[in-house]
Amino acid sequence: MSTIAGGRAARRQTMRRIRPRRSPAIPLLIAVWAGAAGVIWLWWSNTPSIADDKGRILNAGRITGLLAGYLMALVVLQMARVPALERRVGSDRVARWHAMSGRYMLCLTLAHIGLTMYGYALQANTGVVDQTIESVKTLPDMGKAAIGTGVLLFIGLISVGGLRKRIPYDTWYHIHLLTYAAVYLSFWHQLSTGNDFAVEPAATTAWYALYGTVTALVLWYRVITPIRLNLRHRMRVEEVVEEAPGIVSVLISGKRLHRIGAEPGQFFRWRFLAPGMRLSSHPYSLSAAPRPGLLRITVKALGDHSTALKGLKRGTRVWAEGPYGAMTASRRSRGKVLLMAGGVGITPMRALFETLPAERGDLTLLYRANSTQDLALWDELSAIADERGARLMYAVNSPDGERPDINPETLRRKLPDIDEHDVFLCGPPGFAEGAYTALRGAGVPARRIHHESFEL
């Protein structure tokens, strides 16, 4: 087993963060709805009295188009890796918002196209298809908008659950980045053909400000910030250590890594500049608190990229983006803490187990694995438990393969006061769902169950 020292220093750094931060989700949602209300007001104030069905259809096309354009900006904002969202709301929650916003945006876009083209066709007394082709040919910026819309529909199609699982992660990820090009192509026709912007110069200014701000955030946090981070810290692979069958730790050296701004429980997107891996960027959690010259990730071989990590050579350059994630000590609200890890979900839990401030006996780690051979980092966990007076438990399959039942009764038997604990939870989706249900049944309030998926 690999070892990393410095637990006491890391705990002292974390002591200042015991008080939980308030989630900005509600203020953000209020801001989003306020923006949507502003869009609706713009449409309403510029909508004349409508006397016929043609006018109703065209004005329905206007409002769906305005709302689709507004959501398009939010979809890109949710991809910008803004720290206020990533570190406080949580990367997985922002990803869910992004997916939901994208679905609504596509539905509104299709409604906008269908209603507008149908309304134009009724006015011109022609077919919808002919009218659509004519509009693309003659209206300003409609050709670019048609291409952008096609790209967005393609991205939406490959992001559907069943199809998404059949596409390699790297392929899906790089195709998904075409969203930026699609939004750029679709933006211009909103101003050149939108009646609301033609009659309201202030609306045009606000639209430019909205998209300009989002563009600036994307450039800053997705391009400039990673470049600054990697030029400043100059990370390289120091060592690769096998922890358990199919599980390796990658030790990464660099300059002043303790100033990188990462907390135990967070993760980075890692790109290893080795042959065959340069184009791949994957999220992996820190499995130990950052040290002045060393970071560590621990990864299970589940795909081509994670399997290739064991072949990394010392000195391989590393490109990282982050840190991301909200499952940190700042979420804690009680003195007693239970950490629950399933499989390789032990990586952020190990870092928290080492650093979370706790009195002796108030910290417990429950580790679920298929067998005792799969208990990665067990020697380190045992040493930490001995040093801190923490409880360390594991649940593995029986010799005949029967899975242990983690239910409300077993949890209450192991921890009679479990309802007084904060719980940090990480593991595969099936484990996390079952553990969450058991915790709720054992009386732990949902607000004190902290879980974040790193499959982003």
Disulfide bonds with the S-S distance in Angstrom:
none
